[in-house]
Amino acid sequence: MRKLLNARTLIAVLASAASIIFISAFLTPSFGDESKENKDEIYLTAWPFIAARVEIENNDYSHSLGERFTVRYVVQYSSSHVNLDLDTAFNSIVFAPFELEGRPTILHRKIGRLPNNEGADVWEYVFEVKLFIVNGLVDRVYYLPQTSVDYIALDNVASGLIEVKNDWPVNITRNVTDIDVAELRNVKGPVKDNTSSISDKFGYAGVLFVVALIFLSMLWIYGPKFSQKKKTSTQEMSLAEKLNRFKDEIWLRKDSAKNRMIALQNLTLEIARVFRNISTASFFELFATGELGELFNKAFSPSADEDVSYEDVDAALDKVFAKTLDIKEFTDTGSNIKKERR
């Protein structure tokens, strides 16, 4: 029973851990906060309540062929004054002749309020990419990809357009023959991409669910067999303990020899039924044969009170022990190892 409880506890722990990891993965945003080193900077001013700029890693506009560098497209706006379409603008960027490494990371959040305008929340949209160029010429300059954002001014319902670009070109300074070992520097204060972390969490949760399912299947298949075996084992011990009591001289003589003989017969009937599958009707034909049967029948004679002695009970007990020597399940309990009487 303890093993079954331990198995159920293990399954419960695995399922709980998997559920916690799954919920954690489900609640984790795809993109996290920026690095703490990068403090929020509000450069948005009043009308038209929208501003944009392009930032390049460490303000370094000189890169070699194959060298990766980070570019951030930043749009700040007041949601109380403008309505804009950011997804369309940034999904349409053409990066050629630059190559894009990995996936863009996006951060969209409220960063503060406009000075002297308590009702205007400032929102910032950051579209961050890692670029490099392979099909380029050394000592040539290349302008960064740009886009434009359409917006509507809510004050006068007028439409407008703002360009998101950088007027400074990137200068290709030297050639790198092996782009796989090209220098790769990190942008200051990059946006954290949690995509891989989320994928890992879902993977861990899936593994734990599978392990819990395997244990549950094993418990479902082998649990009933173990329970039945445990039940039989408990019954064996109960019968063994009852039979061993007849070895105790003090206990034996607390009742008459006749009653002890009848009790021994009833116990032997139960032993024969459990371990030999012998019915009550066949008991004297298949188990209590010969002298053992005669000793049991002696307890039911009209003069049993005078005829049955404790020596008869001892003799019957010895024969019961002898008949259980070939019953493995019963002999494993050690109950048929006769001890010296006290």
C-alpha positions in Angstrom: 0.0 0.0 0.0 2.9 2.4 0.8 4.3 1.7 -2.6 1.0 2.6 -4.3 0.8 5.8 -2.2 4.3 6.7 -3.2 3.5 6.1 -6.9 0.4 8.2 -6.7 2.4 11.0 -4.9 5.1 10.9 -7.6 2.4 11.1 -10.4 0.8 14.1 -8.5 4.1 15.9 -8.2 5.0 15.4 -11.8 1.6 16.5 -13.0 1.7 19.6 -10.7 5.2 20.5 -11.8 4.2 20.2 -15.5 1.1 22.3 -14.9 3.1 25.0 -13.2 5.7 25.1 -16.0 3.0 25.1 -18.6 1.1 28.0 -17.0 4.4 29.9 -16.6 5.2 29.4 -20.3 1.7 30.4 -21.2 1.9 33.6 -19.2 5.4 34.6 -20.2 5.3 37.4 -22.8 7.1 36.8 -26.1 9.3 39.9 -25.5 10.4 41.1 -22.1 11.7 44.4 -20.8 14.8 46.1 -22.0 18.0 45.9 -20.2 18.2 47.9 -17.0 21.2 49.7 -18.3 19.0 51.4 -20.9 16.9 54.0 -19.2 13.7 55.2 -20.8 14.2 58.4 -22.8 11.2 60.5 -23.9 12.0 62.6 -26.9 8.4 63.0 -27.9 7.2 66.6 -27.9 3.8 68.2 -28.4 2.1 68.3 -31.8 2.1 66.2 -33.8 2.4 63.9 -30.8 4.5 61.3 -32.7 8.2 61.0 -33.3 10.5 58.3 -34.7 14.2 57.6 -35.1 16.5 54.7 -36.0 19.3 53.7 -33.6 22.4 51.7 -34.6 24.5 49.7 -32.3 26.9 51.9 -30.3 26.4 54.7 -32.9 29.0 52.8 -35.0 28.4 53.2 -38.7 31.5 51.4 -39.9 31.2 47.7 -40.3 32.9 44.9 -42.3 31.3 42.4 -44.6 29.6 39.7 -42.6 29.7 41.6 -39.3 26.4 41.6 -37.4 25.1 44.7 -35.8 21.8 45.7 -34.2 19.4 48.3 -35.5 16.5 49.6 -33.5 13.5 51.4 -35.1 11.8 53.5 -32.4 8.4 55.2 -32.6 7.1 57.3 -29.7 3.5 58.6 -29.7 0.7 59.8 -27.5 -2.3 57.4 -27.6 -4.5 60.3 -26.6 -3.7 62.3 -29.7 -2.8 59.9 -32.5 -4.0 56.6 -33.9 -1.4 54.7 -36.0 -0.8 51.5 -37.9 2.5 50.1 -36.8 2.2 46.5 -38.0 1.7 47.4 -41.6 4.6 49.8 -41.5 7.2 47.4 -40.1 5.9 44.3 -41.9 6.7 46.0 -45.2 10.3 46.9 -44.6 12.7 45.8 -47.3 16.1 45.0 -45.9 18.1 44.5 -49.1 21.1 44.7 -49.6 21.3 43.9 -45.9 20.6 40.4 -44.6 18.4 39.8 -41.6 19.7 37.3 -38.9 17.0 35.6 -36.8 13.7 37.2 -36.1 12.9 40.8 -35.2 12.1 41.5 -31.6 9.3 43.8 -30.7 8.6 45.8 -27.5 5.5 47.9 -27.2 4.9 49.6 -23.9 4.0 52.8 -22.0 7.1 54.7 -20.8 5.7 57.8 -19.2 3.8 61.1 -19.8 4.4 64.2 -21.8 5.9 67.1 -19.8 3.3 69.7 -18.9 0.5 67.6 -20.3 -0.9 65.3 -17.6 -3.4 63.7 -19.9 -1.0 62.4 -22.5 0.6 59.0 -22.0 3.7 58.3 -24.0 3.9 54.9 -25.7 7.0 53.5 -27.3 7.2 50.9 -30.1 10.6 49.3 -30.6 11.3 47.1 -33.7 14.8 45.6 -33.2 16.7 43.6 -35.9 20.2 42.2 -36.3 21.6 43.0 -39.8 24.7 42.2 -41.8 25.8 42.6 -45.4 27.6 40.0 -47.5 27.0 41.1 -51.1 28.5 44.5 -50.7 31.7 46.4 -51.8 34.4 47.6 -49.4 34.6 51.3 -49.0 31.1 51.7 -50.2 28.2 53.2 -48.1 24.8 51.7 -47.7 21.8 53.4 -46.1 19.8 51.5 -43.5 16.4 50.2 -44.5 13.6 52.6 -43.7 9.8 52.6 -43.4 7.0 55.1 -42.9 4.0 55.0 -40.5 0.6 56.3 -41.3 -1.4 57.9 -38.5 -4.5 59.9 -37.8 -4.5 62.9 -35.5 -7.5 62.5 -33.2 -7.8 66.2 -32.5 -8.7 67.2 -36.0 -9.2 63.8 -37.7 -6.4 64.6 -40.1 -4.2 61.9 -41.6 -0.4 62.1 -41.6 2.7 60.1 -42.3 6.1 60.0 -40.5 9.2 58.5 -41.9 11.3 56.1 -39.7 14.8 56.5 -41.1 18.4 57.3 -40.4 20.2 59.7 -42.7 23.6 58.4 -41.8 24.9 55.6 -44.1 26.7 52.4 -43.1 30.3 52.3 -44.4 31.8 48.9 -45.3 35.4 49.2 -44.2 36.9 45.8 -44.9 36.3 42.3 -46.2 35.9 39.2 -44.0 36.4 35.9 -45.8 34.7 33.8 -43.1 31.5 35.4 -42.1 30.8 32.7 -39.5 33.7 34.1 -37.3 32.8 37.7 -38.0 32.7 39.9 -35.0 29.3 39.9 -33.3 28.7 42.6 -30.7 25.7 43.1 -28.5 23.6 46.2 -28.7 23.5 48.3 -25.5 20.3 47.6 -23.7 18.8 45.1 -26.1 15.2 43.9 -25.9 14.9 40.5 -24.3 13.5 37.8 -26.6 11.7 35.2 -24.5 10.6 33.0 -27.5 13.2 30.3 -26.9 12.5 30.3 -23.1 8.8 29.8 -23.8 9.5 27.0 -26.2 11.8 25.3 -23.6 9.2 25.6 -20.9 6.5 24.0 -23.1 9.0 21.3 -23.9 9.8 20.6 -20.2 6.1 20.6 -19.4 5.4 18.1 -22.2 8.2 15.8 -21.0 6.8 15.9 -17.4 3.3 15.2 -18.6 4.5 12.2 -20.6 6.5 10.8 -17.6 3.4 11.3 -15.4 1.3 9.5 -18.0 3.7 6.6 -18.2 3.6 6.2 -14.4 -0.1 6.5 -14.4 -0.4 3.8 -17.0 1.9 1.5 -15.0 -0.1 2.1 -11.9 -3.3 1.3 -13.8 -1.8 -1.9 -15.2 0.1 -3.2 -12.2 -1.8 -1.5 -9.3 -4.7 -4.0 -9.1 -2.2 -6.9 -9.2 -0.1 -5.4 -6.5 -3.2 -4.6 -4.4 -4.5 -8.2 -4.8 -1.1 -9.5 -3.9 -1.0 -7.2 -0.9 -4.5 -8.4 0.1 -3.4 -12.0 -0.2 -0.2 -11.4 1.7 -2.2 -9.7 4.5 -4.6 -12.7 4.6 -1.6 -15.1 4.7 -0.1 -13.3 7.7 -3.5 -13.3 9.4 -3.9 -17.1 9.0 -0.2 -17.6 10.0 -0.6 -15.6 13.1 -3.8 -17.6 14.0 -2.1 -20.9 13.4 1.0 -19.9 15.4 -1.1 -19.1 18.4 -1.7 -22.9 18.8 2.0 -23.2 19.7 1.5 -21.0 22.7 0.8 -23.4 25.6 -0.5 -20.6 27.9 -3.0 -19.4 25.3 -3.9 -23.0 24.3 -5.0 -23.9 27.8 -7.2 -20.9 28.4 -10.0 -22.9 26.7 -11.0 -26.5 26.6 -9.2 -29.0 24.4 -12.4 -29.7 22.6 -13.0 -26.0 21.7 -9.3 -25.6 20.6 -9.7 -28.6 18.3 -12.8 -27.2 16.7 -11.1 -23.8 16.3 -8.1 -25.6 14.7 -10.4 -27.4 12.3 -12.1 -24.2 11.2 -8.7 -22.5 10.7 -7.5 -25.4 8.7 -10.6 -25.2 6.5 -9.8 -21.6 5.7 -6.2 -22.5 4.9 -7.3 -25.2 2.6 -9.8 -22.9 0.9 -7.3 -20.0 0.4 -4.2 -22.0 -0.6 -5.6 -25.2 -2.1 -9.0 -24.0 -3.4 -10.6 -26.8 -1.5 -14.3 -26.5 -0.6 -15.8 -27.4 2.7 -17.5 -30.4 1.2 -14.2 -31.8 -0.1 -12.2 -30.9 3.0 -12.1 -34.4 4.5 -11.5 -36.0 1.2 -8.7 -33.9 -0.1 -7.0 -32.3 2.9 -8.0 -33.6 6.4 -7.5 -37.2 5.5 -6.4 -40.1 7.7 -5.4 -39.4 11.3 -6.0 -35.7 10.9 -9.6 -36.2 9.9 -10.1 -38.6 12.8 -8.7 -36.1 15.3 -11.0 -33.4 14.0 -14.0 -35.7 14.1 -13.2 -36.6 17.6 -14.1 -33.1 18.7 -17.7 -33.7 17.6 -18.4 -37.0 19.4 -20.9 -37.1 22.3 -18.0 -37.6 24.7 -15.7 -35.0 23.2 -15.3 -33.1 26.4 -13.6 -36.2 28.0 -12.1 -37.7 24.9 -10.2 -34.7 23.3 -7.0 -33.8 25.1 -4.4 -31.0 24.5 -2.1 -33.7 23.2 -4.6 -34.4 20.5 -4.6 -30.7 19.6 -0.8 -30.8 19.4 -0.9 -33.9 17.2 -3.4 -32.3 14.8 -1.4 -29.1 14.7 1.7 -31.1 13.7 -0.2 -32.7 10.9 -1.5 -29.3 9.7 2.0 -28.0 9.6 3.1 -31.1 7.6 0.4 -30.5 5.1 1.4 -26.9 4.5 5.0 -27.6 3.7 4.3 -27.8 0.0 2.3 -24.6 -0.1 4.9 -22.0 -1.1 2.8 -18.9 -0.4 2.1 -20.1 3.1 5.5 -21.4 3.9 7.1 -18.1 2.9 5.4 -16.5 6.0 7.5 -18.8 8.2 4.3 -19.8 10.1 4.9 -23.5 9.7 8.3 -23.5 11.3 7.4 -25.1 14.5 9.0 -23.6 17.6 9.6 -25.1 21.0 6.6 -24.7 23.3 7.0 -22.4 26.2 
